[in-house]
Amino acid sequence: MLDTSKKYLVTGVAGFIGYSVAFYLLKNNCNVIGIDNLNDYYDLSLKMDRLNEIKGDDNFEFISCDISNKEKLLDIFDKHRPNFIIHLAAQAGVRNSIDNPDSYIESNIVGFFNILEACRFYPIIHLLYASSSSVYGANEKTPFEESDFVDSPVSLYAATKKSNELMAYTYSHLYNITCTGLRFFTVYGPMGRPDMAYFKFVNMYFNQQPIHIYNNGDFLNDMYRDFTYIDDIVEAMVRLLQKPPVNYLPQHRIFNIGNNKPEKLMDFIATLETCLGVSLGQTVEFKKKFDSIKPGDVLKTFASVKLLEKEINFKPTTSLKDGLQKFTDWYVKYYNKL
């Protein structure tokens, strides 16, 4: 049961996961402070629409803030004294980190340091922060377990997320900050991120453009992804938020949050075509262009969720078909495609 007497601060609140968590907390009568810098990494109107869905709630306060601005962030903590921190603000995107590294250092390293400093000076009950499945790099052992070696990232984005885990561990050790890191595995769903493959493919279909399939659609060495539906992500996060790792020294733990069921890239595309066809009431087939794998990409992601299930008696269960159907139904309605 969520403690409605406490304050919950959500960073990146206009983002996909941030909005979804804030929406859940507000529906359960929690007091939420949301911060976001509303950058233009992708369509700002989608961020604003997410924000507008929760702005009218009396228990919600939005503050425009970039987490790299330490002085402003500390002022927010000083004024509001939040009890629970759900840190989701970050510069996302593996491929973009190759072309635009500066923004990843500023947001993911400097920004996360500022969050830890704020928690140091203004004590909190629990800090939940986003890591990523990308920390596993080109790990060939599957499924990926939290105890696996993760010191060989293949993108700067992955390196920043691994750095976050190390920084959180150190601050937990030095200053008794209770922290939980979350390695998310390909989160998708309605109101999702337009830079993600499932969203981009549907955009390309309506723009009459071919979708790009990397690794040349190699059926023998196909790319696999462990797709995780947004509602499962939120449920796991809220349960973990209420179970801080207080019996550990330091008080820091890391969990995979994935569907534990990797899907072949080509099967994922076929399912997305089918779901979009159902939403539109017609047959859908994407134009396809095959290409080599891109720098920073990995062939497969596959989450072990044994630790998660043991801790909170929950693991994601939404099938890819059900989740993609909800996404395409939303997309068609949101963008008026009927």
C-alpha positions as YAML, in Angstrom:
chain: A
units: angstrom
residues:
- id: 1
  name: MET
  ca: [0.00, 0.00, 0.00]
- id: 2
  name: LEU
  ca: [1.51, 3.32, -1.06]
- id: 3
  name: ASP
  ca: [2.04, 5.84, 1.74]
- id: 4
  name: THR
  ca: [-0.03, 8.84, 0.69]
- id: 5
  name: SER
  ca: [1.40, 10.96, 3.51]
- id: 6
  name: LYS
  ca: [4.80, 11.03, 1.77]
- id: 7
  name: LYS
  ca: [6.07, 13.08, -1.17]
- id: 8
  name: TYR
  ca: [7.19, 11.40, -4.39]
- id: 9
  name: LEU
  ca: [9.55, 13.20, -6.74]
- id: 10
  name: VAL
  ca: [9.63, 11.93, -10.34]
- id: 11
  name: THR
  ca: [12.38, 13.20, -12.64]
- id: 12
  name: GLY
  ca: [11.77, 13.04, -16.37]
- id: 13
  name: VAL
  ca: [8.06, 13.24, -15.64]
- id: 14
  name: ALA
  ca: [7.14, 14.17, -19.23]
- id: 15
  name: GLY
  ca: [8.98, 11.10, -20.50]
- id: 16
  name: PHE
  ca: [7.31, 7.79, -21.28]
- id: 17
  name: ILE
  ca: [8.12, 5.90, -18.08]
- id: 18
  name: GLY
  ca: [8.15, 9.01, -15.89]
- id: 19
  name: TYR
  ca: [4.66, 10.03, -16.97]
- id: 20
  name: SER
  ca: [3.37, 6.48, -16.56]
- id: 21
  name: VAL
  ca: [4.69, 6.18, -13.00]
- id: 22
  name: ALA
  ca: [3.42, 9.62, -12.03]
- id: 23
  name: PHE
  ca: [-0.01, 8.78, -13.48]
- id: 24
  name: TYR
  ca: [-0.14, 5.62, -11.35]
- id: 25
  name: LEU
  ca: [0.95, 7.42, -8.18]
- id: 26
  name: LEU
  ca: [-1.60, 10.19, -8.68]
- id: 27
  name: LYS
  ca: [-4.39, 7.66, -9.29]
- id: 28
  name: ASN
  ca: [-3.47, 6.26, -5.89]
- id: 29
  name: ASN
  ca: [-3.74, 9.68, -4.19]
- id: 30
  name: CYS
  ca: [-0.01, 10.25, -3.75]
- id: 31
  name: ASN
  ca: [1.60, 13.71, -3.69]
- id: 32
  name: VAL
  ca: [3.85, 13.97, -6.74]
- id: 33
  name: ILE
  ca: [6.42, 16.58, -7.69]
- id: 34
  name: GLY
  ca: [7.45, 16.17, -11.31]
- id: 35
  name: ILE
  ca: [10.49, 17.74, -12.93]
- id: 36
  name: ASP
  ca: [11.55, 17.75, -16.57]
- id: 37
  name: ASN
  ca: [13.61, 19.97, -18.85]
- id: 38
  name: LEU
  ca: [11.26, 19.29, -21.81]
- id: 39
  name: ASN
  ca: [14.09, 18.98, -24.32]
- id: 40
  name: ASP
  ca: [13.44, 18.40, -28.02]
- id: 41
  name: TYR
  ca: [15.17, 15.01, -28.41]
- id: 42
  name: TYR
  ca: [11.84, 13.86, -29.84]
- id: 43
  name: ASP
  ca: [8.40, 15.35, -30.53]
- id: 44
  name: LEU
  ca: [7.76, 17.87, -27.76]
- id: 45
  name: SER
  ca: [4.00, 17.83, -28.38]
- id: 46
  name: LEU
  ca: [3.86, 14.20, -27.20]
- id: 47
  name: LYS
  ca: [5.68, 15.16, -24.01]
- id: 48
  name: MET
  ca: [3.26, 18.02, -23.46]
- id: 49
  name: ASP
  ca: [0.25, 15.74, -24.04]
- id: 50
  name: ARG
  ca: [1.57, 13.33, -21.42]
- id: 51
  name: LEU
  ca: [2.10, 16.20, -19.02]
- id: 52
  name: ASN
  ca: [-1.33, 17.68, -19.69]
- id: 53
  name: GLU
  ca: [-2.96, 14.39, -18.66]
- id: 54
  name: ILE
  ca: [-1.62, 14.75, -15.13]
- id: 55
  name: LYS
  ca: [-1.25, 18.51, -14.71]
- id: 56
  name: GLY
  ca: [-4.85, 18.95, -13.59]
- id: 57
  name: ASP
  ca: [-4.46, 16.70, -10.55]
- id: 58
  name: ASP
  ca: [-4.49, 18.64, -7.27]
- id: 59
  name: ASN
  ca: [-1.76, 16.36, -5.89]
- id: 60
  name: PHE
  ca: [0.66, 17.15, -8.72]
- id: 61
  name: GLU
  ca: [3.15, 19.98, -9.07]
- id: 62
  name: PHE
  ca: [5.29, 20.37, -12.18]
- id: 63
  name: ILE
  ca: [8.64, 22.17, -12.09]
- id: 64
  name: SER
  ca: [10.67, 22.88, -15.21]
- id: 65
  name: CYS
  ca: [14.22, 21.91, -14.31]
- id: 66
  name: ASP
  ca: [17.29, 20.41, -15.95]
- id: 67
  name: ILE
  ca: [18.95, 17.98, -13.54]
- id: 68
  name: SER
  ca: [22.36, 19.23, -14.67]
- id: 69
  name: ASN
  ca: [21.48, 22.50, -12.87]
- id: 70
  name: LYS
  ca: [22.64, 21.53, -9.39]
- id: 71
  name: GLU
  ca: [21.66, 24.76, -7.67]
- id: 72
  name: LYS
  ca: [18.06, 24.62, -8.90]
- id: 73
  name: LEU
  ca: [17.78, 20.92, -8.11]
- id: 74
  name: LEU
  ca: [18.99, 21.47, -4.55]
- id: 75
  name: ASP
  ca: [16.49, 24.31, -4.17]
- id: 76
  name: ILE
  ca: [13.68, 21.94, -5.17]
- id: 77
  name: PHE
  ca: [14.79, 19.38, -2.59]
- id: 78
  name: ASP
  ca: [15.13, 22.08, 0.06]
- id: 79
  name: LYS
  ca: [11.65, 23.47, -0.59]
- id: 80
  name: HIS
  ca: [9.71, 20.21, -1.05]
- id: 81
  name: ARG
  ca: [11.71, 17.68, 1.00]
- id: 82
  name: PRO
  ca: [10.61, 14.64, -1.05]
- id: 83
  name: ASN
  ca: [10.65, 11.23, 0.64]
- id: 84
  name: PHE
  ca: [10.82, 8.96, -2.39]
- id: 85
  name: ILE
  ca: [12.81, 9.73, -5.54]
- id: 86
  name: ILE
  ca: [12.02, 8.03, -8.84]
- id: 87
  name: HIS
  ca: [14.85, 9.15, -11.08]
- id: 88
  name: LEU
  ca: [14.07, 8.61, -14.76]
- id: 89
  name: ALA
  ca: [15.44, 11.79, -16.36]
- id: 90
  name: ALA
  ca: [18.26, 10.92, -18.77]
- id: 91
  name: GLN
  ca: [19.41, 11.36, -22.32]
- id: 92
  name: ALA
  ca: [18.18, 8.18, -23.97]
- id: 93
  name: GLY
  ca: [19.17, 6.39, -27.16]
- id: 94
  name: VAL
  ca: [22.09, 4.10, -27.95]
- id: 95
  name: ARG
  ca: [22.77, 5.30, -31.50]
- id: 96
  name: ASN
  ca: [22.33, 8.97, -30.65]
- id: 97
  name: SER
  ca: [25.03, 8.66, -27.98]
- id: 98
  name: ILE
  ca: [27.56, 7.95, -30.74]
- id: 99
  name: ASP
  ca: [26.77, 11.17, -32.59]
- id: 100
  name: ASN
  ca: [25.98, 13.47, -29.64]
- id: 101
  name: PRO
  ca: [28.06, 12.33, -26.66]
- id: 102
  name: ASP
  ca: [28.11, 15.66, -24.81]
- id: 103
  name: SER
  ca: [24.42, 15.54, -23.86]
- id: 104
  name: TYR
  ca: [24.89, 12.06, -22.35]
- id: 105
  name: ILE
  ca: [27.68, 13.21, -20.06]
- id: 106
  name: GLU
  ca: [25.74, 16.30, -19.02]
- id: 107
  name: SER
  ca: [22.47, 14.54, -18.26]
- id: 108
  name: ASN
  ca: [23.41, 10.96, -17.38]
- id: 109
  name: ILE
  ca: [26.62, 11.62, -15.47]
- id: 110
  name: VAL
  ca: [26.49, 15.20, -14.16]
- id: 111
  name: GLY
  ca: [22.71, 15.09, -13.72]
- id: 112
  name: PHE
  ca: [22.80, 11.80, -11.83]
- id: 113
  name: PHE
  ca: [25.62, 13.07, -9.62]
- id: 114
  name: ASN
  ca: [23.41, 16.05, -8.75]
- id: 115
  name: ILE
  ca: [20.54, 13.74, -7.82]
- id: 116
  name: LEU
  ca: [22.83, 11.78, -5.50]
- id: 117
  name: GLU
  ca: [24.13, 14.98, -3.96]
- id: 118
  name: ALA
  ca: [20.57, 16.17, -3.35]
- id: 119
  name: CYS
  ca: [19.74, 12.86, -1.65]
- id: 120
  name: ARG
  ca: [22.90, 13.25, 0.44]
- id: 121
  name: PHE
  ca: [22.03, 16.69, 1.74]
- id: 122
  name: TYR
  ca: [18.27, 16.13, 2.00]
- id: 123
  name: PRO
  ca: [17.81, 12.57, 3.30]
- id: 124
  name: ILE
  ca: [15.21, 10.43, 1.56]
- id: 125
  name: ILE
  ca: [13.60, 7.05, 2.23]
- id: 126
  name: HIS
  ca: [14.39, 5.42, -1.11]
- id: 127
  name: LEU
  ca: [15.95, 6.37, -4.45]
- id: 128
  name: LEU
  ca: [14.75, 4.32, -7.41]
- id: 129
  name: TYR
  ca: [16.80, 5.04, -10.53]
- id: 130
  name: ALA
  ca: [16.83, 3.89, -14.15]
- id: 131
  name: SER
  ca: [19.68, 1.84, -15.48]
- id: 132
  name: SER
  ca: [19.42, -0.15, -18.71]
- id: 133
  name: SER
  ca: [19.77, -3.60, -20.24]
- id: 134
  name: SER
  ca: [22.44, -2.01, -22.45]
- id: 135
  name: VAL
  ca: [24.96, -2.42, -19.60]
- id: 136
  name: TYR
  ca: [25.20, -6.12, -20.53]
- id: 137
  name: GLY
  ca: [26.87, -5.13, -23.80]
- id: 138
  name: ALA
  ca: [27.57, -8.04, -26.14]
- id: 139
  name: ASN
  ca: [27.19, -10.58, -23.34]
- id: 140
  name: GLU
  ca: [26.57, -13.99, -24.94]
- id: 141
  name: LYS
  ca: [25.42, -15.77, -21.77]
- id: 142
  name: THR
  ca: [21.63, -15.76, -21.54]
- id: 143
  name: PRO
  ca: [19.45, -14.95, -19.82]
- id: 144
  name: PHE
  ca: [21.24, -11.88, -18.46]
- id: 145
  name: GLU
  ca: [21.54, -11.99, -14.67]
- id: 146
  name: GLU
  ca: [22.24, -9.09, -12.34]
- id: 147
  name: SER
  ca: [25.45, -10.80, -11.19]
- id: 148
  name: ASP
  ca: [26.87, -10.98, -14.74]
- id: 149
  name: PHE
  ca: [30.04, -9.15, -15.77]
- id: 150
  name: VAL
  ca: [29.02, -5.74, -17.17]
- id: 151
  name: ASP
  ca: [32.32, -3.93, -17.62]
- id: 152
  name: SER
  ca: [32.40, -4.01, -21.44]
- id: 153
  name: PRO
  ca: [29.75, -1.52, -22.67]
- id: 154
  name: VAL
  ca: [29.50, -1.13, -26.45]
- id: 155
  name: SER
  ca: [27.98, 2.37, -26.44]
- id: 156
  name: LEU
  ca: [28.50, 5.56, -24.49]
- id: 157
  name: TYR
  ca: [24.86, 5.37, -23.36]
- id: 158
  name: ALA
  ca: [25.57, 1.97, -21.79]
- id: 159
  name: ALA
  ca: [28.74, 3.31, -20.19]
- id: 160
  name: THR
  ca: [26.81, 6.17, -18.55]
- id: 161
  name: LYS
  ca: [24.25, 3.74, -17.13]
- id: 162
  name: LYS
  ca: [26.94, 1.46, -15.73]
- id: 163
  name: SER
  ca: [28.55, 4.58, -14.24]
- id: 164
  name: ASN
  ca: [25.23, 5.42, -12.58]
- id: 165
  name: GLU
  ca: [25.18, 2.03, -10.88]
- id: 166
  name: LEU
  ca: [28.72, 2.53, -9.58]
- id: 167
  name: MET
  ca: [27.98, 6.06, -8.38]
- id: 168
  name: ALA
  ca: [24.81, 4.95, -6.60]
- id: 169
  name: TYR
  ca: [26.65, 2.08, -4.91]
- id: 170
  name: THR
  ca: [29.36, 4.46, -3.69]
- id: 171
  name: TYR
  ca: [26.91, 7.07, -2.37]
- id: 172
  name: SER
  ca: [24.93, 4.34, -0.66]
- id: 173
  name: HIS
  ca: [28.11, 3.11, 0.99]
- id: 174
  name: LEU
  ca: [29.39, 6.55, 2.01]
- id: 175
  name: TYR
  ca: [26.18, 8.32, 2.99]
- id: 176
  name: ASN
  ca: [23.69, 5.52, 3.75]
- id: 177
  name: ILE
  ca: [21.45, 6.44, 0.82]
- id: 178
  name: THR
  ca: [19.01, 3.64, 0.10]
- id: 179
  name: CYS
  ca: [19.07, 2.97, -3.65]
- id: 180
  name: THR
  ca: [17.59, 0.55, -6.16]
- id: 181
  name: GLY
  ca: [18.77, 0.44, -9.77]
- id: 182
  name: LEU
  ca: [16.48, -0.83, -12.53]
- id: 183
  name: ARG
  ca: [17.82, -2.40, -15.70]
- id: 184
  name: PHE
  ca: [14.93, -1.85, -18.12]
- id: 185
  name: PHE
  ca: [14.54, -4.12, -21.15]
- id: 186
  name: THR
  ca: [13.01, -2.42, -24.25]
- id: 187
  name: VAL
  ca: [9.99, -0.69, -22.74]
- id: 188
  name: TYR
  ca: [7.05, -0.12, -25.10]
- id: 189
  name: GLY
  ca: [3.38, 0.80, -25.13]
- id: 190
  name: PRO
  ca: [0.89, 3.65, -25.74]
- id: 191
  name: MET
  ca: [2.33, 7.15, -25.34]
- id: 192
  name: GLY
  ca: [5.75, 5.64, -25.91]
- id: 193
  name: ARG
  ca: [8.97, 7.07, -27.32]
- id: 194
  name: PRO
  ca: [8.95, 7.87, -31.05]
- id: 195
  name: ASP
  ca: [12.65, 7.00, -31.36]
- id: 196
  name: MET
  ca: [11.97, 3.36, -30.47]
- id: 197
  name: ALA
  ca: [11.76, 0.80, -33.29]
- id: 198
  name: TYR
  ca: [8.10, -0.18, -32.85]
- id: 199
  name: PHE
  ca: [7.03, 3.48, -32.98]
- id: 200
  name: LYS
  ca: [9.38, 4.40, -35.84]
- id: 201
  name: PHE
  ca: [8.20, 1.46, -37.95]
- id: 202
  name: VAL
  ca: [4.57, 2.56, -37.72]
- id: 203
  name: ASN
  ca: [5.56, 6.14, -38.52]
- id: 204
  name: MET
  ca: [7.46, 4.92, -41.58]
- id: 205
  name: TYR
  ca: [4.50, 2.86, -42.74]
- id: 206
  name: PHE
  ca: [2.23, 5.90, -42.78]
- id: 207
  name: ASN
  ca: [4.96, 7.98, -44.43]
- id: 208
  name: GLN
  ca: [5.27, 5.28, -47.11]
- id: 209
  name: GLN
  ca: [8.92, 4.73, -46.20]
- id: 210
  name: PRO
  ca: [10.72, 1.39, -45.85]
- id: 211
  name: ILE
  ca: [11.63, 0.25, -42.36]
- id: 212
  name: HIS
  ca: [15.33, -0.45, -41.78]
- id: 213
  name: ILE
  ca: [16.12, -3.96, -40.61]
- id: 214
  name: TYR
  ca: [19.61, -4.28, -39.23]
- id: 215
  name: ASN
  ca: [21.84, -7.36, -39.19]
- id: 216
  name: ASN
  ca: [20.40, -7.93, -42.69]
- id: 217
  name: GLY
  ca: [17.45, -9.84, -41.25]
- id: 218
  name: ASP
  ca: [19.81, -12.78, -40.72]
- id: 219
  name: PHE
  ca: [17.56, -15.66, -39.65]
- id: 220
  name: LEU
  ca: [20.49, -17.73, -38.37]
- id: 221
  name: ASN
  ca: [21.89, -14.91, -36.23]
- id: 222
  name: ASP
  ca: [18.70, -12.93, -35.72]
- id: 223
  name: MET
  ca: [18.49, -10.00, -33.37]
- id: 224
  name: TYR
  ca: [16.43, -10.68, -30.25]
- id: 225
  name: ARG
  ca: [14.83, -8.18, -27.89]
- id: 226
  name: ASP
  ca: [13.13, -8.71, -24.55]
- id: 227
  name: PHE
  ca: [10.16, -6.36, -24.99]
- id: 228
  name: THR
  ca: [8.53, -5.20, -21.74]
- id: 229
  name: TYR
  ca: [5.10, -3.59, -21.65]
- id: 230
  name: ILE
  ca: [4.82, -0.30, -19.79]
- id: 231
  name: ASP
  ca: [2.15, -1.43, -17.30]
- id: 232
  name: ASP
  ca: [4.41, -4.29, -16.17]
- id: 233
  name: ILE
  ca: [7.29, -1.85, -15.75]
- id: 234
  name: VAL
  ca: [5.19, 0.47, -13.57]
- id: 235
  name: GLU
  ca: [3.83, -2.37, -11.44]
- id: 236
  name: ALA
  ca: [7.34, -3.67, -10.75]
- id: 237
  name: MET
  ca: [8.63, -0.19, -9.96]
- id: 238
  name: VAL
  ca: [5.89, 0.64, -7.49]
- id: 239
  name: ARG
  ca: [6.36, -2.67, -5.69]
- id: 240
  name: LEU
  ca: [10.12, -2.18, -5.49]
- id: 241
  name: LEU
  ca: [9.68, 1.40, -4.29]
- id: 242
  name: GLN
  ca: [7.92, 0.04, -1.24]
- id: 243
  name: LYS
  ca: [10.66, -2.51, -0.53]
- id: 244
  name: PRO
  ca: [13.87, -0.53, -0.02]
- id: 245
  name: PRO
  ca: [16.97, -2.72, 0.46]
- id: 246
  name: VAL
  ca: [17.43, -1.79, 4.12]
- id: 247
  name: ASN
  ca: [18.84, -5.19, 5.12]
- id: 248
  name: TYR
  ca: [21.86, -4.86, 2.82]
- id: 249
  name: LEU
  ca: [25.20, -3.09, 3.28]
- id: 250
  name: PRO
  ca: [25.49, -0.90, 1.41]
- id: 251
  name: GLN
  ca: [21.75, -0.36, 0.96]
- id: 252
  name: HIS
  ca: [21.88, -0.76, -2.81]
- id: 253
  name: ARG
  ca: [20.40, -3.39, -5.13]
- id: 254
  name: ILE
  ca: [19.94, -3.82, -8.88]
- id: 255
  name: PHE
  ca: [17.09, -5.61, -10.65]
- id: 256
  name: ASN
  ca: [16.34, -6.57, -14.22]
- id: 257
  name: ILE
  ca: [12.85, -5.63, -15.34]
- id: 258
  name: GLY
  ca: [12.15, -7.54, -18.54]
- id: 259
  name: ASN
  ca: [9.58, -9.88, -20.00]
- id: 260
  name: ASN
  ca: [11.92, -12.90, -19.74]
- id: 261
  name: LYS
  ca: [10.82, -13.87, -23.26]
- id: 262
  name: PRO
  ca: [13.02, -12.50, -26.06]
- id: 263
  name: GLU
  ca: [11.45, -12.11, -29.48]
- id: 264
  name: LYS
  ca: [13.17, -12.46, -32.84]
- id: 265
  name: LEU
  ca: [13.31, -9.18, -34.72]
- id: 266
  name: MET
  ca: [11.52, -10.60, -37.75]
- id: 267
  name: ASP
  ca: [8.78, -12.15, -35.59]
- id: 268
  name: PHE
  ca: [8.35, -8.81, -33.80]
- id: 269
  name: ILE
  ca: [7.91, -7.05, -37.16]
- id: 270
  name: ALA
  ca: [5.33, -9.60, -38.31]
- id: 271
  name: THR
  ca: [3.39, -9.18, -35.04]
- id: 272
  name: LEU
  ca: [3.49, -5.39, -35.36]
- id: 273
  name: GLU
  ca: [2.16, -5.64, -38.94]
- id: 274
  name: THR
  ca: [-0.69, -7.88, -37.76]
- id: 275
  name: CYS
  ca: [-1.62, -5.60, -34.84]
- id: 276
  name: LEU
  ca: [-1.59, -2.47, -36.98]
- id: 277
  name: GLY
  ca: [-3.74, -4.28, -39.52]
- id: 278
  name: VAL
  ca: [-6.30, -5.09, -36.82]
- id: 279
  name: SER
  ca: [-6.31, -1.45, -35.67]
- id: 280
  name: LEU
  ca: [-6.89, -0.23, -39.22]
- id: 281
  name: GLY
  ca: [-9.18, -3.03, -40.37]
- id: 282
  name: GLN
  ca: [-6.95, -3.87, -43.32]
- id: 283
  name: THR
  ca: [-3.89, -5.89, -44.26]
- id: 284
  name: VAL
  ca: [-0.59, -4.19, -43.42]
- id: 285
  name: GLU
  ca: [2.84, -5.05, -44.78]
- id: 286
  name: PHE
  ca: [5.86, -2.85, -44.19]
- id: 287
  name: LYS
  ca: [8.28, -2.00, -46.95]
- id: 288
  name: LYS
  ca: [11.62, -3.38, -45.79]
- id: 289
  name: LYS
  ca: [15.22, -2.35, -46.32]
- id: 290
  name: PHE
  ca: [17.95, -4.63, -44.99]
- id: 291
  name: ASP
  ca: [21.18, -3.25, -43.61]
- id: 292
  name: SER
  ca: [24.18, -4.25, -41.50]
- id: 293
  name: ILE
  ca: [24.12, -3.98, -37.71]
- id: 294
  name: LYS
  ca: [24.87, -0.50, -36.42]
- id: 295
  name: PRO
  ca: [27.71, 0.46, -34.03]
- id: 296
  name: GLY
  ca: [26.55, 0.26, -30.42]
- id: 297
  name: ASP
  ca: [23.77, -2.23, -31.16]
- id: 298
  name: VAL
  ca: [23.73, -5.66, -29.56]
- id: 299
  name: LEU
  ca: [22.36, -8.86, -31.07]
- id: 300
  name: LYS
  ca: [20.20, -9.93, -28.16]
- id: 301
  name: THR
  ca: [18.74, -8.92, -24.82]
- id: 302
  name: PHE
  ca: [17.19, -11.49, -22.49]
- id: 303
  name: ALA
  ca: [16.35, -10.73, -18.87]
- id: 304
  name: SER
  ca: [16.47, -13.14, -16.00]
- id: 305
  name: VAL
  ca: [13.80, -11.94, -13.57]
- id: 306
  name: LYS
  ca: [14.34, -14.51, -10.83]
- id: 307
  name: LEU
  ca: [15.68, -11.88, -8.45]
- id: 308
  name: LEU
  ca: [12.77, -9.55, -9.18]
- id: 309
  name: GLU
  ca: [10.18, -12.28, -8.69]
- id: 310
  name: LYS
  ca: [11.77, -13.40, -5.43]
- id: 311
  name: GLU
  ca: [11.81, -9.85, -4.08]
- id: 312
  name: ILE
  ca: [8.31, -8.67, -5.00]
- id: 313
  name: ASN
  ca: [6.45, -11.82, -6.11]
- id: 314
  name: PHE
  ca: [5.89, -10.32, -9.57]
- id: 315
  name: LYS
  ca: [7.26, -10.61, -13.06]
- id: 316
  name: PRO
  ca: [6.10, -9.05, -16.33]
- id: 317
  name: THR
  ca: [3.52, -11.15, -18.14]
- id: 318
  name: THR
  ca: [2.03, -9.03, -20.96]
- id: 319
  name: SER
  ca: [2.52, -10.82, -24.28]
- id: 320
  name: LEU
  ca: [4.08, -8.96, -27.19]
- id: 321
  name: LYS
  ca: [0.90, -9.40, -29.22]
- id: 322
  name: ASP
  ca: [-1.32, -7.92, -26.50]
- id: 323
  name: GLY
  ca: [1.07, -5.06, -25.80]
- id: 324
  name: LEU
  ca: [1.58, -4.12, -29.45]
- id: 325
  name: GLN
  ca: [-2.17, -4.27, -30.07]
- id: 326
  name: LYS
  ca: [-2.71, -1.72, -27.31]
- id: 327
  name: PHE
  ca: [0.02, 0.44, -28.83]
- id: 328
  name: THR
  ca: [-1.31, 0.35, -32.40]
- id: 329
  name: ASP
  ca: [-4.88, 0.98, -31.21]
- id: 330
  name: TRP
  ca: [-3.60, 4.04, -29.35]
- id: 331
  name: TYR
  ca: [-1.46, 5.22, -32.28]
- id: 332
  name: VAL
  ca: [-4.29, 5.04, -34.80]
- id: 333
  name: LYS
  ca: [-6.60, 6.99, -32.49]
- id: 334
  name: TYR
  ca: [-3.96, 9.53, -31.33]
- id: 335
  name: TYR
  ca: [-2.81, 10.36, -34.87]
- id: 336
  name: ASN
  ca: [-6.29, 10.10, -36.45]
- id: 337
  name: LYS
  ca: [-5.35, 7.39, -38.95]
- id: 338
  name: LEU
  ca: [-8.82, 5.99, -39.53]
...
